[in-house]
Amino acid sequence: MAGDDHATAPDPARGVYGITVAAELVGMEVQSLRLYEARGLLTPHRTPGGTRRYSADDLTRLRRIGALLADGVNLAGIRMLLELQEENRALQARVAALRVGGRH
């Protein structure tokens, strides 16, 4: 049924891909994903056994990292850019919530 499609849409934040699959999907080496995690550029979900699980959101972030690297930005710069983008999104969400809350 067409009405049930939205109920089965996967959660883009849910970690489902192993590191090898994630690396293949974004065209990177497994070692690069480990390095980016070590540098604080992303934090994949961990299973109780410690296995990394990457989400669709993580894959999007990895593609963004790859694009920034291709543009010549170093890992420290990428980390700062990603943090600023996250802060900006959070501030935009707060402003939107305040606007909605002020309309009663």
N, C-alpha and C positions, 0 to 999 in steps of 0.2 A: 504494500500500500504506500502511496506517495506520502501520506501524512506521517508515516512511521520513520521516514528517512532521517529526520533530525535526531531522533532518539538513538540511532545507531552510529551517529557521526563520532569518529574517534576523538579523544581528548588530545589536543596538540601538545599538552604539557606532560602527558603520560610517557614514561620511558619504556620503549618497546624494542628498540634496536640494540643489538650487541655492538661492541666497538668495531669489529671487522666489517659488519654490514653498514654501520654508520659511516665509516671511513670510505667505503666503496661508493655509497650514495652521494657523498659530497666531493669525491675525487681527491681525497687526501690519504696520507699514510697514517696507519694506526699510531705510530710514534708521535705524529703531529697532534693528534687528539689528546694523547697523554700529556704532551708538553703544554697544550693550551689549558688543560685542566690544572696542571701544576702551577701555571702562571696566573690562575684565577680568572681565566677568560670564560669559562663555563663550568658548571657543576652538574654532571649527569647524575641521574638517580642511581642508587646502589641497591642491589638486592640484599637480603639478609646475609647471603654468602659473600657479599662484597663485589659482585659482578656489576660492571657499568652497564646502564641501560639508557640509551639516548632517545629523546623524544623528537617529534617533528619540530618543536620550537628549538631544540638543540641543533638540529640540522640546519635550520634557517640561520641560527647564530653562527654556525661553522661556515656557512656560505658567505656570510657578511665578513667574518674574519678573513677568509680567503680573498675576498674582493679588496679589503683594506690592505692586505699584504701585497697584492698585485699592484696597488696604487703606491706602494713604497712606504707604508706606515709600519713602524716597528711594533713589537708586541706590547711594549709599555704604552705607546700611543694608542694602540687598539684598545687596551684595557681602559684607559681614560675615556676614550670616545664612547665605548659601550656603557660605562658607568654614567656618563653624562646623558646619554640617550635614555637610560632607564630612569634617571632622576627627572628628566624632562617629561617622560610619559606619566610618571607618578604625579608630578605637579599638574599636568594637563587634566588628569583624572580628578584631582582634588578641586581644581577650578570648575570643572564640569559639574561635580557633585554640589559645590557651593551654589552654582547658578540654579541648579534644579531645586535645591533646598530653599533658596530664596524666593522661589515662585509660589510656594504653598498652593 
